[in-house]
Amino acid sequence: MEALQRSVLSTNWITIIFVFSLTVLFFLKLFKTVKLKGYASAIFYKGFLEIEVEEGYSPITFFHIGFSFFSFLMLSLTTFFLINQYKQSNALLLADYFVSSYYVFIFMIVRSLAAFLLLSLFQIKKQLSFFMIFKRGYLYSISVGLFFLNIFYFYSFQNLAFLFTGFALLFLVRFLLILINNKNLIIKELFYFILYICAFELAPLFVLFRLIF
């Protein structure tokens, strides 16, 4: 009976996160309907991101802060589910979710600050602005995908292979689209691109993996 009670409580707080995440999307749609639809479908239609590049991009806006927060919630929840399945734990504890959220938050903040310093140090912010907008746009897009993936996983397919495969495919598609849509820039600025990928994409992921496992 006690185990059943823990399961119900766990379901409740996870459901609240889903509802809260959906509420964030609702407010984003309320204020910026076109932008929300554009970023949500950016992985299928790159034209919207090209328009964003032409109009200029500022991450310090209500919309981008809200969508970044939504992405953070989905990445934290996916990380929590993966760790929980990897450890073969049946207890979905809120405290463990906070730990996963902490690591994801530190990872996102440190990587963003480090990338900003790199772009400023080498004075290549303008050259790589196109790349950065596409990178952020595809993150928003796959975060929406993670929202549905997490829902299907939690309420239907609680299987590590299903979750990991879906998670890996989304990020693989994002990575390939970034390469395809920025191939000219990557060839032109190959040294800086390799430096960026190694220092702020691969290295942080390795550190995050070591910290968690």
Accessible surface in RSA format (square Angstrom, percent):
REM  Atomic radii and reference values for relative SASA: ProtOr
REM  Chains: A
REM  Algorithm: Lee & Richards
REM  Probe-radius: 1.40
REM  Slices: 20
REM RES _ NUM      All-atoms   Total-Side   Main-Chain    Non-polar    All polar
REM                ABS   REL    ABS   REL    ABS   REL    ABS   REL    ABS   REL
RES MET A   1   193.83 100.4 147.37  97.5  46.46 110.6 138.54 117.8  55.29  73.3
RES GLU A   2   123.13  70.7 115.99  87.8   7.14  17.0  43.45  84.0  79.68  65.1
RES ALA A   3    63.56  58.4  56.18  86.7   7.38  16.8  56.57  79.7   6.99  18.5
RES LEU A   4   111.72  62.2 105.95  75.8   5.77  14.5 109.98  77.2   1.74   4.7
RES GLN A   5   113.34  63.4 108.22  79.1   5.12  12.2  30.90  65.8  82.43  62.5
RES ARG A   6   113.01  47.5 110.85  56.5   2.17   5.2  47.63  65.1  65.38  39.6
RES SER A   7    61.67  52.1  53.25  71.1   8.42  19.4  26.46  56.3  35.22  49.3
RES VAL A   8    78.95  51.9  76.74  69.5   2.20   5.3  78.95  68.6   0.00   0.0
RES LEU A   9   105.16  58.6 102.00  73.0   3.16   7.9 102.00  71.6   3.16   8.5
RES SER A  10     7.47   6.3   6.92   9.2   0.55   1.3   1.73   3.7   5.75   8.1
RES THR A  11    49.47  35.2  49.47  50.1   0.00   0.0  33.58  45.1  15.89  24.0
RES ASN A  12    75.60  52.1  72.94  70.5   2.66   6.4  20.21  48.6  55.39  53.5
RES TRP A  13    28.33  11.4  26.55  12.9   1.78   4.2  26.22  14.0   2.11   3.4
RES ILE A  14     0.00   0.0   0.00   0.0   0.00   0.0   0.00   0.0   0.00   0.0
RES THR A  15    47.21  33.6  47.21  47.9   0.00   0.0  43.72  58.7   3.48   5.3
RES ILE A  16   114.68  65.3 113.75  84.7   0.93   2.2 114.43  82.4   0.24   0.7
RES ILE A  17    19.33  11.0  18.03  13.4   1.30   3.1  19.33  13.9   0.00   0.0
RES PHE A  18    10.63   5.3   9.88   6.1   0.75   2.0  10.13   6.1   0.50   1.4
RES VAL A  19    88.80  58.4  87.47  79.2   1.33   3.2  88.51  76.9   0.28   0.8
RES PHE A  20    98.80  49.4  96.15  59.6   2.65   6.9  98.65  59.8   0.15   0.4
RES SER A  21     0.00   0.0   0.00   0.0   0.00   0.0   0.00   0.0   0.00   0.0
RES LEU A  22    99.15  55.2  98.69  70.6   0.46   1.2  98.72  69.3   0.44   1.2
RES THR A  23    51.57  36.7  47.78  48.4   3.79   9.0  35.35  47.5  16.22  24.5
RES VAL A  24    19.85  13.1  16.51  14.9   3.34   8.0  19.58  17.0   0.27   0.7
RES LEU A  25    22.90  12.8  22.36  16.0   0.54   1.4  22.56  15.8   0.33   0.9
RES PHE A  26   115.68  57.9 110.18  68.2   5.51  14.3 115.20  69.8   0.49   1.4
RES PHE A  27    91.09  45.6  91.09  56.4   0.00   0.0  91.09  55.2   0.00   0.0
RES LEU A  28     1.49   0.8   1.35   1.0   0.14   0.3   1.49   1.0   0.00   0.0
RES LYS A  29    99.21  48.4  98.56  60.5   0.65   1.6  55.23  49.7  43.99  46.9
RES LEU A  30   109.62  61.1  80.25  57.4  29.38  73.8  85.42  60.0  24.21  65.1
RES PHE A  31   126.20  63.1  99.12  61.4  27.07  70.4 102.52  62.2  23.68  67.8
RES LYS A  32    95.77  46.7  91.11  55.9   4.67  11.1  44.08  39.7  51.69  55.1
RES THR A  33    48.03  34.2  43.34  43.9   4.69  11.2  26.73  35.9  21.30  32.2
RES VAL A  34   116.62  76.7 113.12 102.4   3.50   8.4 114.34  99.4   2.27   6.2
RES LYS A  35    52.42  25.6  51.94  31.9   0.48   1.1  41.27  37.1  11.15  11.9
RES LEU A  36    17.87  10.0  17.87  12.8   0.00   0.0  17.87  12.5   0.00   0.0
RES LYS A  37   125.48  61.2 119.49  73.3   5.98  14.2  73.44  66.1  52.04  55.4
RES GLY A  38     9.84  12.1   0.00   N/A   9.84  12.1   9.35  25.7   0.49   1.1
RES TYR A  39     0.81   0.4   0.81   0.5   0.00   0.0   0.54   0.4   0.28   0.3
RES ALA A  40    31.86  29.3  22.25  34.3   9.61  21.9  22.37  31.5   9.50  25.2
RES SER A  41    46.12  39.0  44.82  59.8   1.31   3.0  34.20  72.8  11.93  16.7
RES ALA A  42     1.03   0.9   0.00   0.0   1.03   2.3   0.00   0.0   1.03   2.7
RES ILE A  43    27.84  15.8  15.57  11.6  12.28  29.6  15.58  11.2  12.26  33.3
RES PHE A  44   180.38  90.2 140.87  87.3  39.50 102.8 147.74  89.6  32.63  93.4
RES TYR A  45   135.78  63.4 132.64  75.5   3.14   8.2  98.67  74.1  37.11  45.7
RES LYS A  46    94.52  46.1  89.93  55.2   4.59  10.9  48.84  44.0  45.68  48.7
RES GLY A  47    12.68  15.6   0.00   N/A  12.68  15.6  10.45  28.7   2.23   5.0
RES PHE A  48    20.43  10.2  19.92  12.3   0.51   1.3  20.43  12.4   0.00   0.0
RES LEU A  49     0.00   0.0   0.00   0.0   0.00   0.0   0.00   0.0   0.00   0.0
RES GLU A  50    62.48  35.9  61.28  46.4   1.20   2.9  16.37  31.7  46.10  37.6
RES ILE A  51    83.29  47.4  83.22  62.0   0.07   0.2  83.22  59.9   0.07   0.2
RES GLU A  52     6.46   3.7   6.41   4.8   0.05   0.1   0.22   0.4   6.24   5.1
RES VAL A  53    38.38  25.3  25.14  22.8  13.24  31.9  25.14  21.8  13.24  35.9
RES GLU A  54   149.18  85.6 110.02  83.2  39.16  93.2  45.71  88.4 103.47  84.5
RES GLU A  55   127.44  73.2  88.68  67.1  38.76  92.3  41.84  80.9  85.61  69.9
RES GLY A  56    46.99  57.9   0.00   N/A  46.99  57.9  32.71  89.8  14.27  32.0
RES TYR A  57    61.10  28.5  25.27  14.4  35.83  93.2  27.70  20.8  33.40  41.2
RES SER A  58    58.04  49.0  51.58  68.8   6.47  14.9  35.02  74.6  23.02  32.3
RES PRO A  59    55.51  40.5  51.48  46.9   4.03  14.6  51.48  42.5   4.03  25.0
RES ILE A  60   137.74  78.4 120.51  89.8  17.23  41.5 120.57  86.8  17.17  46.6
RES THR A  61    54.62  38.9  46.81  47.5   7.81  18.6  53.57  72.0   1.05   1.6
RES PHE A  62   124.78  62.4 110.05  68.2  14.73  38.3 115.79  70.2   8.98  25.7
RES PHE A  63     5.45   2.7   4.06   2.5   1.39   3.6   4.06   2.5   1.39   4.0
RES HIS A  64     7.93   4.3   7.72   5.4   0.20   0.5   3.51   3.6   4.42   5.1
RES ILE A  65   100.15  57.0  96.39  71.8   3.76   9.1  99.09  71.4   1.06   2.9
RES GLY A  66    12.64  15.6   0.00   N/A  12.64  15.6  12.41  34.1   0.23   0.5
RES PHE A  67     0.00   0.0   0.00   0.0   0.00   0.0   0.00   0.0   0.00   0.0
RES SER A  68    30.77  26.0  29.04  38.8   1.73   4.0  25.46  54.2   5.31   7.4
RES PHE A  69    81.36  40.7  77.07  47.7   4.29  11.2  80.92  49.1   0.43   1.2
RES PHE A  70     0.00   0.0   0.00   0.0   0.00   0.0   0.00   0.0   0.00   0.0
RES SER A  71     0.00   0.0   0.00   0.0   0.00   0.0   0.00   0.0   0.00   0.0
RES PHE A  72    32.79  16.4  32.79  20.3   0.00   0.0  32.79  19.9   0.00   0.0
RES LEU A  73    15.46   8.6  15.46  11.1   0.00   0.0  15.46  10.9   0.00   0.0
RES MET A  74     0.00   0.0   0.00   0.0   0.00   0.0   0.00   0.0   0.00   0.0
RES LEU A  75    21.46  11.9  21.46  15.4   0.00   0.0  21.46  15.1   0.00   0.0
RES SER A  76     0.00   0.0   0.00   0.0   0.00   0.0   0.00   0.0   0.00   0.0
RES LEU A  77     0.00   0.0   0.00   0.0   0.00   0.0   0.00   0.0   0.00   0.0
RES THR A  78     0.00   0.0   0.00   0.0   0.00   0.0   0.00   0.0   0.00   0.0
RES THR A  79    22.12  15.7  21.63  21.9   0.48   1.1   9.30  12.5  12.82  19.4
RES PHE A  80     2.76   1.4   2.74   1.7   0.02   0.1   2.74   1.7   0.02   0.1
RES PHE A  81     0.55   0.3   0.53   0.3   0.02   0.0   0.55   0.3   0.00   0.0
RES LEU A  82    26.39  14.7  25.68  18.4   0.70   1.8  25.68  18.0   0.70   1.9
RES ILE A  83    21.33  12.1  21.33  15.9   0.00   0.0  21.33  15.4   0.00   0.0
RES ASN A  84    12.82   8.8  11.05  10.7   1.77   4.3   2.66   6.4  10.17   9.8
RES GLN A  85    42.49  23.8  37.47  27.4   5.02  12.0   5.12  10.9  37.37  28.3
RES TYR A  86   136.43  63.7 119.45  68.0  16.98  44.2  75.82  57.0  60.61  74.7
RES LYS A  87   129.76  63.3 100.62  61.7  29.14  69.4  63.05  56.7  66.71  71.1
RES GLN A  88   159.78  89.3 130.16  95.1  29.61  70.5  40.70  86.6 119.07  90.3
RES SER A  89    44.71  37.8  30.44  40.6  14.27  32.9  23.12  49.2  21.59  30.2
RES ASN A  90   154.14 106.3 123.06 118.9  31.09  74.9  38.81  93.4 115.33 111.5
RES ALA A  91    35.81  32.9  26.47  40.9   9.34  21.2  34.43  48.5   1.38   3.7
RES LEU A  92    27.74  15.4  26.17  18.7   1.57   3.9  26.17  18.4   1.57   4.2
RES LEU A  93    79.26  44.1  77.95  55.8   1.31   3.3  79.26  55.7   0.00   0.0
RES LEU A  94    72.72  40.5  68.62  49.1   4.10  10.3  68.62  48.2   4.10  11.0
RES ALA A  95    66.61  61.2  58.68  90.6   7.93  18.0  62.00  87.3   4.61  12.2
RES ASP A  96    60.60  42.4  58.48  58.2   2.12   5.0  14.62  34.4  45.98  45.9
RES TYR A  97    11.20   5.2  11.20   6.4   0.00   0.0  10.31   7.7   0.88   1.1
RES PHE A  98   119.39  59.7 114.32  70.8   5.07  13.2 114.85  69.6   4.54  13.0
RES VAL A  99    80.22  52.8  77.35  70.0   2.87   6.9  80.18  69.7   0.04   0.1
RES SER A 100     3.49   2.9   3.29   4.4   0.20   0.5   0.20   0.4   3.29   4.6
RES SER A 101    12.73  10.8  12.42  16.6   0.31   0.7  12.33  26.3   0.40   0.6
RES TYR A 102   130.83  61.1 124.53  70.9   6.30  16.4  88.80  66.7  42.03  51.8
RES TYR A 103    51.46  24.0  50.12  28.5   1.34   3.5  14.52  10.9  36.94  45.5
RES VAL A 104     5.65   3.7   5.65   5.1   0.00   0.0   5.65   4.9   0.00   0.0
RES PHE A 105   100.95  50.5 100.94  62.5   0.01   0.0 100.95  61.2   0.00   0.0
RES ILE A 106    69.73  39.7  69.73  51.9   0.00   0.0  69.73  50.2   0.00   0.0
RES PHE A 107    29.75  14.9  22.27  13.8   7.48  19.5  28.99  17.6   0.76   2.2
RES MET A 108    31.97  16.6  30.37  20.1   1.60   3.8  30.68  26.1   1.29   1.7
RES ILE A 109    75.16  42.8  74.98  55.9   0.18   0.4  75.15  54.1   0.01   0.0
RES VAL A 110    86.81  57.1  85.05  77.0   1.76   4.2  86.37  75.0   0.44   1.2
RES ARG A 111    32.38  13.6  30.88  15.7   1.50   3.6   2.50   3.4  29.87  18.1
RES SER A 112    56.54  47.8  43.88  58.6  12.66  29.2  33.21  70.7  23.33  32.7
RES LEU A 113   108.84  60.6 108.55  77.7   0.29   0.7 108.69  76.3   0.14   0.4
RES ALA A 114    23.76  21.8  19.34  29.8   4.42  10.1  22.72  32.0   1.04   2.8
RES ALA A 115     4.74   4.4   4.74   7.3   0.00   0.0   4.74   6.7   0.00   0.0
RES PHE A 116   102.82  51.4 100.09  62.0   2.73   7.1 102.26  62.0   0.56   1.6
RES LEU A 117   116.42  64.8 114.37  81.8   2.05   5.2 114.76  80.6   1.66   4.5
RES LEU A 118    15.06   8.4  11.07   7.9   3.99  10.0  14.54  10.2   0.52   1.4
RES LEU A 119     7.96   4.4   7.95   5.7   0.01   0.0   7.95   5.6   0.01   0.0
RES SER A 120    51.29  43.3  33.86  45.2  17.43  40.1  34.54  73.5  16.75  23.5
RES LEU A 121   138.46  77.1 112.79  80.7  25.67  64.5 119.76  84.1  18.70  50.3
RES PHE A 122    75.80  37.9  58.59  36.3  17.20  44.8  63.62  38.6  12.18  34.8
RES GLN A 123   150.75  84.3 130.33  95.3  20.42  48.6  39.77  84.7 110.98  84.2
RES ILE A 124     5.70   3.2   5.70   4.2   0.00   0.0   5.70   4.1   0.00   0.0
RES LYS A 125   115.61  56.4 114.43  70.2   1.18   2.8  75.17  67.7  40.44  43.1
RES LYS A 126   178.64  87.1 162.88  99.9  15.76  37.5 111.69 100.5  66.95  71.3
RES GLN A 127    79.77  44.6  65.02  47.5  14.75  35.1  34.59  73.6  45.18  34.3
RES LEU A 128     3.92   2.2   3.92   2.8   0.00   0.0   3.92   2.8   0.00   0.0
RES SER A 129    44.82  37.9  40.87  54.6   3.95   9.1  29.21  62.2  15.61  21.9
RES PHE A 130    61.40  30.7  61.30  38.0   0.10   0.3  61.30  37.2   0.10   0.3
RES PHE A 131     3.54   1.8   3.54   2.2   0.00   0.0   3.54   2.1   0.00   0.0
RES MET A 132    45.68  23.7  43.00  28.5   2.68   6.4  42.97  36.5   2.71   3.6
RES ILE A 133     6.63   3.8   6.28   4.7   0.35   0.9   6.34   4.6   0.30   0.8
RES PHE A 134     0.30   0.2   0.30   0.2   0.00   0.0   0.30   0.2   0.00   0.0
RES LYS A 135    18.75   9.1  18.75  11.5   0.00   0.0   4.47   4.0  14.28  15.2
RES ARG A 136    61.86  26.0  59.41  30.3   2.45   5.8   9.13  12.5  52.73  32.0
RES GLY A 137     0.03   0.0   0.00   N/A   0.03   0.0   0.00   0.0   0.03   0.1
RES TYR A 138     1.60   0.7   1.60   0.9   0.00   0.0   0.00   0.0   1.60   2.0
RES LEU A 139    13.38   7.5  13.38   9.6   0.00   0.0  13.38   9.4   0.00   0.0
RES TYR A 140     0.18   0.1   0.18   0.1   0.00   0.0   0.18   0.1   0.00   0.0
RES SER A 141     5.44   4.6   0.26   0.3   5.19  11.9   0.00   0.0   5.44   7.6
RES ILE A 142     1.07   0.6   0.00   0.0   1.07   2.6   1.07   0.8   0.00   0.0
RES SER A 143     0.00   0.0   0.00   0.0   0.00   0.0   0.00   0.0   0.00   0.0
RES VAL A 144    24.87  16.4  24.87  22.5   0.00   0.0  24.87  21.6   0.00   0.0
RES GLY A 145    23.52  29.0   0.00   N/A  23.52  29.0  19.17  52.6   4.34   9.7
RES LEU A 146     0.00   0.0   0.00   0.0   0.00   0.0   0.00   0.0   0.00   0.0
RES PHE A 147     9.90   5.0   9.90   6.1   0.00   0.0   9.90   6.0   0.00   0.0
RES PHE A 148   107.84  54.0 107.75  66.7   0.09   0.2 107.84  65.4   0.00   0.0
RES LEU A 149    16.79   9.3  13.95  10.0   2.84   7.1  16.22  11.4   0.56   1.5
RES ASN A 150     0.00   0.0   0.00   0.0   0.00   0.0   0.00   0.0   0.00   0.0
RES ILE A 151    48.55  27.6  48.55  36.2   0.00   0.0  48.55  35.0   0.00   0.0
RES PHE A 152   109.00  54.5 108.45  67.2   0.55   1.4 109.00  66.1   0.00   0.0
RES TYR A 153     8.47   4.0   8.47   4.8   0.00   0.0   2.06   1.5   6.41   7.9
RES PHE A 154    12.36   6.2   6.76   4.2   5.60  14.6   6.76   4.1   5.60  16.0
RES TYR A 155   111.82  52.2  77.19  43.9  34.63  90.1  76.83  57.7  34.99  43.1
RES SER A 156    71.37  60.3  34.71  46.3  36.66  84.5  16.28  34.7  55.09  77.2
RES PHE A 157   109.46  54.8 104.62  64.8   4.84  12.6 109.46  66.4   0.00   0.0
RES GLN A 158   102.40  57.3  75.28  55.0  27.13  64.6  22.76  48.5  79.64  60.4
RES ASN A 159    76.81  53.0  74.70  72.2   2.11   5.1  17.32  41.7  59.49  57.5
RES LEU A 160    65.82  36.7  63.35  45.3   2.48   6.2  63.35  44.5   2.48   6.7
RES ALA A 161    65.99  60.7  55.90  86.3  10.09  23.0  63.73  89.8   2.25   6.0
RES PHE A 162    68.84  34.4  59.33  36.8   9.51  24.7  66.74  40.5   2.10   6.0
RES LEU A 163     0.00   0.0   0.00   0.0   0.00   0.0   0.00   0.0   0.00   0.0
RES PHE A 164   116.03  58.0 116.03  71.9   0.00   0.0 116.03  70.3   0.00   0.0
RES THR A 165    70.75  50.3  67.75  68.7   3.00   7.2  49.58  66.6  21.17  32.0
RES GLY A 166    15.99  19.7   0.00   N/A  15.99  19.7  15.17  41.6   0.83   1.9
RES PHE A 167    45.84  22.9  45.84  28.4   0.00   0.0  45.84  27.8   0.00   0.0
RES ALA A 168    40.80  37.5  32.63  50.4   8.16  18.6  38.09  53.6   2.71   7.2
RES LEU A 169    97.86  54.5  97.62  69.8   0.24   0.6  97.86  68.7   0.00   0.0
RES LEU A 170    40.18  22.4  39.74  28.4   0.44   1.1  40.16  28.2   0.02   0.0
RES PHE A 171    55.21  27.6  51.57  31.9   3.65   9.5  51.75  31.4   3.46   9.9
RES LEU A 172    91.94  51.2  87.60  62.7   4.34  10.9  91.33  64.1   0.61   1.6
RES VAL A 173    60.48  39.8  59.99  54.3   0.49   1.2  60.38  52.5   0.09   0.3
RES ARG A 174    16.67   7.0  16.67   8.5   0.00   0.0   0.08   0.1  16.58  10.0
RES PHE A 175    88.40  44.2  87.19  54.0   1.21   3.1  88.22  53.5   0.18   0.5
RES LEU A 176    82.95  46.2  82.94  59.3   0.01   0.0  82.94  58.2   0.01   0.0
RES LEU A 177    38.83  21.6  38.83  27.8   0.00   0.0  38.83  27.3   0.00   0.0
RES ILE A 178     9.97   5.7   9.97   7.4   0.00   0.0   9.97   7.2   0.00   0.0
RES LEU A 179    53.09  29.6  50.89  36.4   2.20   5.5  51.06  35.9   2.03   5.5
RES ILE A 180    99.40  56.6  95.43  71.1   3.97   9.6  98.75  71.1   0.64   1.7
RES ASN A 181    26.62  18.4   9.30   9.0  17.32  41.7   4.26  10.3  22.35  21.6
RES ASN A 182     3.13   2.2   0.00   0.0   3.13   7.5   3.13   7.5   0.00   0.0
RES LYS A 183   118.82  58.0 116.40  71.4   2.41   5.7  82.78  74.5  36.03  38.4
RES ASN A 184   115.75  79.8 107.61 104.0   8.14  19.6  34.40  82.8  81.34  78.6
RES LEU A 185    30.00  16.7  24.73  17.7   5.27  13.2  28.17  19.8   1.83   4.9
RES ILE A 186    18.46  10.5  17.74  13.2   0.72   1.7  18.46  13.3   0.00   0.0
RES ILE A 187   131.45  74.8 117.68  87.7  13.78  33.2 118.43  85.3  13.02  35.3
RES LYS A 188   161.67  78.9 129.45  79.4  32.23  76.7  81.64  73.5  80.04  85.3
RES GLU A 189    26.20  15.0  23.51  17.8   2.69   6.4   3.95   7.6  22.25  18.2
RES LEU A 190    92.29  51.4  90.12  64.5   2.17   5.4  90.12  63.3   2.17   5.8
RES PHE A 191   135.42  67.8 127.23  78.8   8.19  21.3 131.26  79.6   4.17  11.9
RES TYR A 192    58.58  27.3  58.35  33.2   0.23   0.6  20.21  15.2  38.37  47.3
RES PHE A 193    18.67   9.3  18.20  11.3   0.47   1.2  18.67  11.3   0.00   0.0
RES ILE A 194    89.78  51.1  88.42  65.9   1.36   3.3  89.78  64.6   0.00   0.0
RES LEU A 195    56.52  31.5  52.53  37.6   3.98  10.0  56.21  39.5   0.30   0.8
RES TYR A 196     2.07   1.0   2.07   1.2   0.00   0.0   1.00   0.7   1.07   1.3
RES ILE A 197    25.97  14.8  25.97  19.3   0.00   0.0  25.97  18.7   0.00   0.0
RES CYS A 198    63.09  47.7  57.92  64.6   5.17  12.2  25.08  63.5  38.01  41.0
RES ALA A 199    37.65  34.6  22.07  34.1  15.58  35.4  29.08  41.0   8.56  22.7
RES PHE A 200    28.81  14.4  28.81  17.8   0.00   0.0  28.81  17.5   0.00   0.0
RES GLU A 201    22.67  13.0  22.66  17.1   0.02   0.0  10.67  20.6  12.00   9.8
RES LEU A 202   104.65  58.3 100.21  71.7   4.44  11.2 100.93  70.9   3.71  10.0
RES ALA A 203    45.92  42.2  37.99  58.6   7.94  18.1  45.57  64.2   0.35   0.9
RES PRO A 204    24.13  17.6  17.05  15.5   7.08  25.8  22.92  18.9   1.21   7.5
RES LEU A 205    93.86  52.3  89.58  64.1   4.29  10.8  89.92  63.1   3.95  10.6
RES PHE A 206   133.36  66.7 127.52  79.0   5.84  15.2 132.73  80.5   0.63   1.8
RES VAL A 207    80.44  52.9  79.04  71.6   1.40   3.4  80.40  69.9   0.03   0.1
RES LEU A 208    25.17  14.0  24.07  17.2   1.10   2.8  25.00  17.6   0.16   0.4
RES PHE A 209   109.52  54.8 106.02  65.7   3.50   9.1 109.28  66.3   0.24   0.7
RES ARG A 210   161.29  67.7 143.58  73.2  17.71  42.2  27.16  37.1 134.13  81.3
RES LEU A 211   103.41  57.6  81.74  58.5  21.67  54.5  85.05  59.7  18.36  49.4
RES ILE A 212    26.22  14.9   8.55   6.4  17.67  42.6  10.40   7.5  15.82  42.9
RES PHE A 213    95.62  47.8  34.06  21.1  61.56 160.2  52.90  32.1  42.72 122.3
END  Absolute sums over single chains surface
CHAIN  1 A    12336.8      10983.5       1353.3       9214.5       3122.3
END  Absolute sums over all chains
TOTAL         12336.8      10983.5       1353.3       9214.5       3122.3
